[in-house]
Amino acid sequence: MVGNPGPALPWGERHEVYSLGFVAHALAVLPQEQLDLVMAGVASHHRQFQSGDGRSLKKLLSTRYRSPGSLEQAIGPVDPVTVAALHAWLQAEAGVISAPGPGPTAEALAHASYQGFERVVEGWTIPGEHPEEDLVAVLVQGAVTLADHAASAHSDLLACQPVDSAFVENLRSAWDRDGKVLFPHQEQASAVRGHLLLRAPTGQGKTEAMLLWAAAQVEEIREMTGGIPRLFYTLPYLASINAMTNRLQKAIGDAGQDLVGVAHSRAASYYLRLAAEGDCGVKGGDARELMTQAARQALARNQATRLFREPVRVGTPYQLVRGALAGPRNAGILVDAANSVYILDELHAYEPGRLGMILAMTGLWVRLGGRVGVASATCPAVLAGLLAMALGEKPVTVEPPGSWTWPVRHRLHVRSGHLTSPEAVAEVTGQLRGGRSVLVVANNVADAISLYQQLAPEVIRQHGEDAALLLHSRFRAGDRARMEEGIMGRFKAGSPRQPGLLVATQTVEVSLDIDFEVLHTSGAPLEPLIQRFGRANRLGALEEPAPVIVHEPVYGPRRSKSDGDYADGVYPAGPVRLAWATLARFDGMNLDEKTFGQWLDEIYASDWGQEWRAEVEERYHGWTRKWLQFSQPFDDRSELEDAFNELFDGAEAILEEDLGTYRELLSDRSPAAGRLLAADLLLPLPGYGKHLGRWDKELGITVVDGDYDPASGLLKVRAPSQDHSYIPGEVL
């Protein structure tokens, strides 16, 4: 900008190093401590101060820029007029008033850059003893990287928060017009100032209660800080995230689609479907060009979300947890999330590793000035205690009054035979012949496919092709999306009831807003079972409680595990047996969700429950120590990023039969647009998936030779090694 006169050549130097000279001169009025912090943020926004790959700034200081003179020589000649103009502009933007005059010389810039560079690198590569100062340093780095990326992308950040007091007034006015009266727990939630734990039955306005609470926190944080809080609404599954995004956009009104963003691993695909449905503003032209334009539009919107544009974001907690990795790639997540409001919807207790990670991150959000609200119908006391540990205080607990009548939606039946037994198949068949809508949930893919193949033909003959559906995790992404659309089209909660069958695995537990008259499920830990129960008589509209029939699973060791038995090859036997013993005591009885909470308290008070709590606390403290102590905030943390990615054990591949189509979709388009369109062919696999096929260097994807059916999913893989052969019954 200030040198390298034409004909311009590649400069080859680190621009952030040279920038330090301008920082030192333009902001000379700052106290040295603040000036050094700004310098550290500028210096670190591309490279770490120390790293193991030899590309660190400390290495650069010791080998290339050894003195002010060597730095001045590397920078080369500069134009003094441009330097003076840039210097004056920087001071004006920073609000610094100074007498007009010539800008700093090239020698002065090089000297200031070198001194500042040496001081901040040497100062920040020594482990710190002040955790809050280290956290502030990470936030400064995040502010610089966020500004840099947003400016480079010509992206603006929306300086508003639509979920505020005006939103509440509009919501209440709409309810008044419709003759609706707020539930007591909704009114209580709206009055809370601080962290919240909301327990309320399904279908009794939990979402609205959390939004009323969030709006109150937004107003208070805005008044305290003068800033504009973000609202993060987290859910555990992608389909429920997409549905909640649409719901919030409608609640906000005309500007909702622009103000609410999606933050999960498939967000670009979500935006692609939106763009395709709207024809992406392109009229005429062929379908290929329309889809290419839609892909470009989707990528632009997804990039805007990744640059923190929208003030309301719906996603999984794990997108926010990435902020713990800090560094140039992730520190922006933390500065964007500071002084914000977090709604954790359906936070479950079962898996200790991920729960410990989320709780540790919750503690960091509180350190950053955040307010946290948790909503659940069945939050056990042990989870409430762990949440208080993470928050550093007990949240305000809101739940319906003791006199509240919880809806009775289910009648429990237990069966000693397995879900795949002839007796179970005959019982389901009889209910289907009676014109009922029946949900069957298996613990593994093999059982789900087997049951579907036995049950579906008669249903299809009687009610049509769309009356029998299968859902599990081993479908191509595009086929799964179409399957979910078909499921919602026939079984969506609140729509007219139709007879039919859905066979599914755990994918159905919290992913789709669907409603059935009968549930058959294999035995599992209590929390997944409660989620499965919630898919039957979801809105309590049936005249009688819906039968939920639980079948005893088969126990045995897993091929890849040596730590005891598993139920249907999936769940550790201990919590499943505890759940079974509890259910057996209530066989034939009507149930409400308050009962579920009492069951959970009982199970988590057991010896297994005490061991579980100890493991969660161990994971929580381990995460806090390893990930959330930023004692050297500007150093390389890539080993943590590798460890983080390993937590989400999985792989993606394409089928040999799809290779030609995949290659065609990548051709004649930008690489990013082509990969987005080709993503419909991606097939999720277990963590050992990379060993199931061959790596295609040209396409950058694993290719597997397998048997696949669009209605049944992946049936078989002919793997190069039998050590890694795909057995559907062993994966979720």
Order of alpha helices (4+ residues) and beta strands (2+ residues): alpha-alpha-alpha-alpha-alpha-alpha-alpha-alpha-alpha-beta-alpha-beta-alpha-alpha-beta-alpha-alpha-beta-alpha-alpha-beta-alpha-beta-alpha-beta-beta-alpha-beta-alpha-beta-alpha-beta-beta-alpha-beta-beta-beta-beta-alpha-beta-alpha-alpha-alpha-beta-alpha-alpha-beta-beta-beta-beta-beta
